[in-house]
């Protein structure tokens, strides 16, 4: 549905556009619902947000001898995620272009631009998840399929073993590109799953489930790679203001239109909650 930007205030239009980007990330992006989204946590116009980590909690026997319980030694730290990604979708709409169509070209821009921004954010999530830890135990592994370019069942079980050792949650995902998708879907173990009558795979790029991983594919994934992760592997947050700007440039017979948004993302726990497979293992 086209947005009639003339019928609403600039403030409410910004709110609507923010919601449009969020709707794209929620309903169309493959990876967004599989990481931890802190968008609703930061204050409006905040420069960053913190993701707290607690550790060192101990459990002791209760006492009935009048002695005092002592501190369990709980530790606290935080990952700071800055809103350091500032993006703009901009264009010129010429008067002649408006005269040649019955379409409201400004409204058309406002329909397309939020999806374009959302897709860029999805690409950024993938790129950040690739920052898996190379420190022992190594979370960067070599693919073992043909030419070390496509995954195998052994790669999936290896990823599960690495994440098990890292003591991460059991909600886990795996993503490949279209070539990796074909390599996996051709495997008997995965093809048999697809014949089981399950309809779980008919959502948001998911095509199967095996070894504790929900299998995904996306055009935003890199060829010759496979990522395996749990949602706590990455924190994402988007500033709550998406700004639309429009400027008349009469001497050029055109309008300048732009949509601006800022967001941040950071791989957590030093990359120990994600496993990257590629052609070299480095």
C-alpha positions in Angstrom: 0.0 0.0 0.0 1.4 3.4 -1.0 2.2 5.9 1.7 0.6 9.3 1.4 3.3 11.3 3.0 1.5 14.6 2.6 -1.3 13.4 4.8 0.8 12.7 7.9 3.3 14.6 9.9 7.1 14.2 9.4 7.4 12.7 12.9 4.8 10.1 12.3 6.2 9.3 8.8 9.6 8.6 10.4 7.9 6.2 12.8 6.0 4.5 10.0 9.3 4.1 8.0 11.0 2.7 11.0 8.2 0.1 11.3 8.5 -0.7 7.6 12.2 -1.5 8.0 11.4 -3.6 11.1 8.7 -5.5 9.2 11.1 -6.3 6.4 13.6 -7.7 8.9 11.0 -9.6 10.8 9.0 -11.1 7.9 11.3 -11.3 4.9 15.0 -11.3 6.1 16.3 -14.9 6.6 18.7 -14.3 9.5 17.2 -11.5 11.5 14.9 -13.6 13.6 17.8 -16.0 14.3 20.0 -13.6 16.2 19.4 -11.4 19.3 17.7 -8.2 18.4 18.1 -5.4 21.0 16.4 -2.7 19.0 13.7 -2.0 21.7 16.3 -1.7 24.5 18.3 1.5 23.7 16.9 4.9 24.4 15.9 6.9 21.3 19.0 8.6 19.8 21.4 6.6 22.0 24.9 6.2 20.6 25.3 2.6 21.6 23.8 -0.2 23.8 25.3 -2.7 26.2 24.8 -6.5 26.2 25.5 -7.7 29.8 27.3 -11.0 30.6 27.2 -12.6 34.1 29.6 -15.3 35.2 30.9 -17.0 38.3 27.7 -17.7 40.1 28.1 -20.6 42.6 25.6 -22.7 44.5 26.1 -23.7 48.2 24.2 -25.5 50.9 21.7 -23.5 53.0 22.8 -23.0 56.6 21.0 -23.4 59.9 23.9 -22.8 62.3 23.7 -19.0 62.4 26.6 -18.4 60.1 26.4 -15.9 57.3 26.3 -16.9 53.6 29.2 -15.5 51.6 29.3 -14.0 48.2 29.1 -16.5 45.3 31.6 -14.5 43.3 29.3 -13.4 40.5 31.2 -11.4 37.8 29.7 -8.9 35.4 31.0 -7.6 32.1 29.3 -6.1 29.0 29.8 -6.0 25.3 29.2 -2.5 24.0 27.5 -2.3 20.6 27.9 1.1 19.0 25.4 2.4 16.4 28.3 2.8 14.0 26.6 1.9 10.7 24.9 4.9 9.1 23.2 4.2 5.8 21.2 6.2 3.3 19.0 5.3 0.3 18.8 8.4 -1.9 17.5 9.2 -5.4 16.4 12.0 -7.7 12.9 12.1 -9.1 12.7 14.3 -12.2 9.7 16.3 -13.2 9.6 14.6 -16.6 9.5 11.2 -14.9 6.5 12.3 -12.9 4.8 13.6 -16.0 5.3 10.3 -17.9 3.6 8.1 -15.3 0.4 8.0 -13.2 2.4 6.5 -10.3 3.2 8.5 -7.3 7.0 8.2 -7.5 7.7 9.5 -4.1 5.3 7.0 -2.5 6.9 4.3 -4.7 10.3 5.2 -3.3 9.0 5.1 0.3 7.8 1.5 -0.4 11.0 0.2 -1.9 13.7 2.0 0.2 12.8 0.4 3.6 13.3 -3.1 2.1 16.6 -2.0 0.5 17.9 -0.8 3.9 16.7 -4.0 5.6 18.5 -6.1 3.0 21.8 -4.1 3.7 21.3 -4.8 7.4 20.9 -8.5 6.7 24.1 -8.5 4.7 25.9 -6.8 7.7 24.6 -9.5 10.1 26.1 -12.2 7.9 29.4 -10.4 7.6 29.6 -9.9 11.4 28.8 -13.5 12.1 31.8 -14.5 10.0 34.1 -13.2 12.8 34.3 -16.6 14.4 37.1 -17.2 16.8 40.4 -18.6 15.4 41.8 -19.1 18.9 41.9 -22.7 20.3 39.5 -24.4 20.1 39.3 -23.1 16.5 35.9 -22.1 15.3 37.0 -21.6 11.7 37.0 -25.0 9.9 37.5 -26.3 6.3 34.6 -27.5 4.2 35.1 -31.2 3.2 32.7 -31.3 0.2 33.8 -31.2 -3.4 36.8 -28.9 -3.9 36.4 -27.8 -0.2 33.6 -25.6 -1.5 30.4 -27.3 -0.3 29.4 -28.8 3.1 28.9 -32.4 4.1 27.1 -34.2 6.9 30.5 -34.5 8.6 30.8 -30.7 8.6 27.5 -30.3 10.3 28.3 -32.8 13.0 31.7 -31.2 13.5 29.9 -27.8 14.0 27.6 -29.4 16.5 30.5 -30.8 18.4 32.3 -27.4 18.5 29.2 -25.6 19.7 28.5 -28.3 22.3 32.0 -27.8 23.7 31.3 -24.1 23.9 28.2 -24.9 26.0 25.9 -22.7 23.9 22.1 -23.1 23.5 20.4 -25.8 21.5 18.6 -23.4 19.2 21.0 -23.5 16.3 21.0 -22.4 12.7 23.1 -23.1 9.6 23.2 -21.0 6.4 24.6 -21.5 2.9 24.2 -19.9 -0.5 22.3 -21.5 -3.4 25.2 -23.8 -4.4 25.6 -25.0 -0.8 21.8 -25.5 -0.7 21.9 -27.8 -3.6 24.8 -29.8 -2.2 22.9 -30.3 1.1 19.5 -31.0 -0.4 21.1 -33.7 -2.6 22.3 -35.6 0.5 20.2 -38.6 1.4 20.0 -37.7 5.0 18.4 -34.3 4.3 16.3 -35.5 1.3 14.8 -38.1 3.5 13.9 -35.4 6.1 12.1 -33.5 3.4 10.0 -36.5 2.5 8.8 -37.0 6.1 5.8 -34.7 5.7 7.1 -31.9 7.9 6.1 -28.4 6.9 8.5 -26.7 9.2 10.8 -25.8 6.3 8.3 -23.7 4.4 9.3 -20.5 6.2 12.0 -17.8 5.7 14.6 -19.7 3.8 14.5 -22.8 6.0 14.6 -26.0 3.9 15.5 -28.7 6.4 16.7 -29.6 9.8 19.4 -32.1 10.8 22.0 -32.6 13.6 20.2 -30.0 15.8 20.5 -27.3 13.1 17.7 -25.6 11.2 19.1 -25.3 7.6 18.8 -22.0 5.8 19.8 -20.6 2.5 20.1 -17.0 1.4 21.5 -15.0 -1.5 23.3 -12.9 1.1 25.4 -15.9 2.1 28.9 -16.1 0.5 29.7 -18.8 -1.9 32.0 -21.5 -0.5 31.0 -20.9 3.1 28.8 -22.3 5.8 27.9 -20.5 9.0 26.6 -22.3 12.1 25.5 -20.4 15.1 23.1 -19.9 18.1 21.0 -16.7 18.4 23.2 -15.4 21.3 26.2 -15.3 18.9 25.3 -11.8 17.7 23.7 -8.7 19.0 21.9 -6.3 16.7 20.2 -3.0 17.4 18.7 -0.3 15.2 18.2 3.3 16.2 14.5 4.1 16.6 14.6 6.9 14.1 14.4 6.3 10.4 14.5 9.7 8.7 12.9 10.7 5.4 14.1 13.8 3.6 12.7 15.5 0.6 14.2 18.6 -1.1 12.9 20.5 -4.1 15.7 21.4 -6.6 13.8 23.5 -9.0 16.7 24.6 -11.2 17.3 20.9 -11.9 13.6 20.1 -12.3 13.8 17.4 -9.7 13.1 16.3 -6.1 15.8 14.8 -3.9 14.5 12.0 -1.7 16.4 10.1 0.9 15.9 7.6 3.7 18.4 7.4 6.5 18.9 4.8 9.2 21.6 3.8 11.7 22.3 0.4 13.4 24.9 -1.6 15.1 25.9 -5.3 15.3 28.6 -7.2 17.1 29.6 -10.8 17.4 29.5 -11.8 21.1 31.7 -14.0 23.4 34.7 -13.4 21.1 33.2 -15.4 18.3 32.9 -18.6 20.4 29.1 -19.1 19.6 29.5 -19.4 15.9 31.4 -21.7 13.5 32.6 -20.6 10.1 33.4 -23.2 7.4 35.2 -22.1 4.3 37.6 -23.5 1.6 40.8 -23.0 3.6 39.8 -23.3 7.3 41.5 -20.0 8.0 
